[in-house]
Amino acid sequence: MNNRELSEVMTREELIAFSLRSLYKSSGYSMFRMSKFEEYDFYVRNKDFLLSDNIITFTDTDGRLMAMKPDVTLSIIKSRDMGEDKLTKVYYNENVYRVSRSTKSYREIMQAGVECIGDVTDSDIADVIALAAKSLDLISENNVLELSNLNIVSAVLDAYSVSGGAASEILTYLGEKNYFGVSEVCEREGLSPIACETVGKLVTLYGAPSKVVDELSAFAVSPEASLECERLKSILASLAELGVSDKVCVDFSVMNDMKYYNGFAFRGFVDGIPTGILSGGQYDKLVKKMHKASGAIGFAVYLDELMKL
């Protein structure tokens, strides 16, 4: 069946899902399939990781409280052998059950994505980010992938001894791109003018890798921060070699929950949809919380958002 024939029998979302599966399989990822149901307690223990607290539940015939799956990543981590040290690379095309961001009601939502778990290297990280950029290209040629390194943000705040409460406020304002909110917290904390300027620059720095790479040195305020800045530069260089850097923008406002996420985080946008259609990053902390000694990075494409195109 050719592309024209496929387009006559498949919806736009199904066609894109088919193309994404082909991309992930050709990139060395194996298909992961999961049950529609998990024990509700499993999601309760990790509810902060979920996009929503709204979970559809029912009582099984044996009395257990079960849940319609609201997430795939958690199940992939759970299924992985704790003693497994090799790199696990899987992709999925699953329906999840949650409140749709489009309709604000419960829906069976088609979602596609990849997960890379195990001894994850910076080369693997670059490959996953590049795969995210290629995923956006399959949806629309007018797209952008915003990339951050959460470790740089943490290292800068630690270097200036920003208190826990103030750090949380700064992270919130940073995610909102609220420069004045960040500046107000820094001044209230009594940070030096140089420290205030550096933290404020986390908000204002934005642009293509070639534009901002030299500005990253401003965040090298400690050995850890310097190391993470060099890692970001290295990843950006790898993305250029992989041919996707023209669609990447560095943006430290890309914030994931730091209780679970660390390191590189990213989100993708396409023209015509006001909200992010792709979200991903490293989630080593979640893996460790589930007692799995591994690194991890992945992303999901929210195919229900394609209804807005």
N, C-alpha and C positions, 0 to 999 in steps of 0.2 A: 504494500500500500504506500503510495507516494504522499508527499506533504499536502498536496491539494485534497486528496481523498481523506486524509486524516482530519484536515480542517473542517470538512463537511460533517463529520460524525463526532468530533470532540470539541468541548468548550475551550476557550482561551486558557483557562486555568489548567485544564487537562493537557493541552498541547505543551504548555510551559513546563508542567511537571514531568512530562515525557522527555523533553529536551534536557531538563536538569538531571534526571536519572541517567541519561546517556552520558552526560558530561562527567558525573561522579564515577560511574562505572569505568569509563575510559581513563580516569585519573587514578585508578588503582584501589577504589573503595568497594567494599562488599555490601550487599543488601542486608539490612537488619529488619526483621519483622517481629512485632510484639503482639501480645494479647490485648484485647480491648479493655480488659479489666485488671486492676491491681487492688490490693487491700488498701482501704482508705487510710489506715494508720501510716502506711509508707509515705503518702503525700503529706500527712499532717506533720511528720518529723522533718520535712523539708519544704514546708509551705512558703517560707520566705524566698525560696528560689523560683516559685511559680509566679507567672504574670498576674494571676488573680486568685483570690481565696474562694471563688465560686467553683465548687466541684460537685458534679452530679453523682449522688450516691444511691445505693440500693442494698438491701439485705439479701445475701446469698442463701441457698437452701440449707446450708450448714450453720446459719446464724451469723456469719462474718459480715461486717460492713464493708462493702466493696465500692470502688469508684470507677466511673468511666474515665479513661486516661486523659488528663489535661496536659500531659507533657511526655516527650519521648526521651529526652536526654537522661532523666533520672532512671528510666528503665534500662537504658543502654549501660549505664554505670553499674546498676544493680546486677545485671546479667554477666558482667565480666568477672572472670576468675581472679580472686584476690592474689593468687600466686603467679599470675601471668605477667611476665616482664617485657614481652615483645610489644611492638606498636600495633594497636588495633585501629583499623581505619574502616569505618562503616558509613553508609549513607542510608537514608530512609525516606519514604514517601508514605506518610501515615495520616490518618484522620484523627484529630484530637477533639475533645469535647470541652468547650469552654465558652465564656461570653465573648462573642465576636466584637472586635473594635469597630466594625463597620455598622452592625445592626443593633448592638447593645443588648442582644438576647442570646440565649443558648443556641449554639450551632455546632454541627459537625464540620470542622474546619480542616481543609486539606493543607498539609504542611510538609515541606521538603527540607532536607539539611544533611550535614555531615558532622561526624564526631571523630576526633583523632585522640586516642587515649593510650598512655604508656610512657615510654621514655621519649618525650617530645623535645626535639631540638629546635633551635632558632630557624633552621632550614625547613622543618616541618611547619612551624608557625607561618613563615613566609608563604609556603605552598597553600596553606588553608586560606590565608588572606587573599591570595591571588585567585583561588577557586571561588571565593565570595565575589570578587570583582567580575569574574567571568560569568557567574550566575546572574548578576545584574545585567550584563550585556545581552544575555538571552531573553531578558524581559523587555528591555528598552535600551537603545543606544545612547539615550540621554540619561545618564546616571552619575552618581558620585558615591564613593565609599569613604566615610569619615573614620579616621584611625587615631587611636590614643594609646598611651602606655600608662596604665593606672599606677604602676610602680614609680614613675617619675613624680606624679602628683603626691603620692604618699611620702616619698623620700624628701621632697621639698618641704612639706609640712613638718616632717620629723626633724629636719635640719634646723628649722626655726622654732622647735619646741612648742608648736601650736597645740593647745590643750584639746582633749577629746571632743568636748562639746563644741568648741569653736571650729575644730576640723570638720565636724559633721555639717555645721552651718556653711562653711566654705565649699564643701563638696556639693551641697544643695544648690548654692548660688552658681557654682561653676557649671553644673548641669543645665542651669537656666540661662547661662551666658550673662549673668548679672554682675557686671564689673563693680558697680557701686556697692552692691551688697557685700562682695568680697572685700573691697577696700574698707568698708565700715567695720567689718569683723577684725581685720588686721590692725586697724588703728585702735580699736577697743582692747585688743590683746596686747597693745604696747609694742608691736613689732617695729623694727627700725625702718627708716624710709627705703633702704635697699631691699629689705625683706618684703615690704609692702609692694614695691615695684615688681619684684620677681614673682610673687604669688599672683598679683594682678595680671601679669603677662600670661599666666596659664589660661586666662579668660580670653585675652585679645589675640593670642597667636592662632592663626588659621591660614591655611593655604596649601598649595601644591608642594610636594617634597622639595623640589629645587628652590622654591621660594623661602622655605622656613628652616631648611636643614642647618644653615649657619647660625640661626637664632637659638637653636637648642642648647648651645653652650651656656646661655644665661641661666639654665636650670642646673648646671653642674656645681651645686653648692655643697655637696658632700661626696665622699667616695662612692656611696651607693647611688646617689643621683647621677653622678658622672658616668658610672657603669651603665645605668639604664638609658641614659641619653645616647651612649655609644651603641647600645643594642638597638634602639629605635633607628639610628642612622644606618646600621647594618641591615635591618629589615627593609628599610626604604630602598637601599641599594639593591637588595635581592628582588624587590618588586619591580624595579626598573629592568633588571635582567630578565624577569619573567614577562615583561611587556605589558604591565597593567598600571604602572605608576601614573599614567596620564589621567586616570579616573580616581586617584586617591588624594584625599586631603587630610592633613594633620589637624586634629581638633581635639583639644583636651576636655571639651565639654561632654564628650562621649563617656558617660558614667554608668557602670553596672554596679550592682550591690557588692560592696567590698567585703562583705562577710563571706561571699562565695567566689567572687571573681578577683583576679589579679593579673598583672601584666597587660598584655595587649587586648584591647576591646575595640569593636568596630560596629558600625551600622550603615545600612545602605538605603539610598533613596533613588527613585526614578521619577522622571518628569510626569506630572499629571496626578501624582498621589502625594498628599501633604504630609503623611506620616511615614515613618521608616518601614520599609518592606522586608528588610533583612537585618538581623541582629546576631552578634556573636562575640566570642572572645575566649580567653583562657579562664578555666574554672577549676584550677588545682585545689582550691580551698574546699569546694564542694566534694571533690573526689576524696580528699582526706577526711572530711566529716563523715563520709560513708565508709570509712575504714579501708579505703583502697589506696595503696601507696603508688600513685601514678601522677603524671602530669596530664593535662587535658586541654583541648581547644576545639571549638566547633562553632557552627552557626545554623540558623534556621531561616528559611524563606517563608513569609506569611502569605500564602497563595490566596487567602480570602480577601486580602487588600486589593487584588487585581480587579475586583468588582468596580473599583473607583476609576479604573482607566476608561 
